[in-house]
Amino acid sequence: MNGPLDLRVLVLLLVGGGVGYIAYQHPDVGVALLVAVGVVGLVYLLMGSGENGDPPAR
């Protein structure tokens, strides 16, 4: 990161807040979003796992 608050961190916080609000208003959608985030995170880690299991390089 290039400073105390990188643009990526700001975007992640805004998206997280929006998703949290949607999950609060509609609990059924919140469960689906939780499953989707888990699957995307797992695929992200599996795509980058090489010999040492590190996440994908930038």
N, C-alpha and C positions, 0 to 999 in steps of 0.2 A: 504494500500500500504506500501511496505517496504523500501521506499526511495524516492528520488526526482523524479525518472523516473522508474516506475515499468515496467516489461516486457510486461504486458497486455496493458499498455498505448502505448508502442512503437508499438505493433502489431496492435492496433486499429488505430493509426495514419498512419501506412503503408497501411493497408487495405483501410482506408478512402481516402488516397491519390490516390491509384490505382483505386478505384471506381470513384472518382471524375474525374480522367483523362479519364476513359472509357466513363463516362457520357458526358464529354466535346467533345470527338471525335464523339460519336454516341448519339445524343439527344433522339432518340426513346428508346434506351436501358436505358438511364438515368431515364426516366419516369417509366419504369418497375422496375428498381432497387429501386426507391423511394417508390413505392407501396409495394414491397417486404419487405423493411426495416420497413415500418409502420406496416404491418401485423405481422411480427416477433416480433416487440416490443410490440404490443398489446397482442399477445399470451403469451409472456414472463410475462407481468404484470398480465394477467388473471390467469395464472397457479399458481402464487405465492400469489394471493389475498386470505388471510384467513379472520380472524375476523377483523383485522385492515387494510387490504389492502396493506401491505408491499410487496415489491418485494421478490422473492424467496431467502431463506437464502443460504449462501455458505456452 
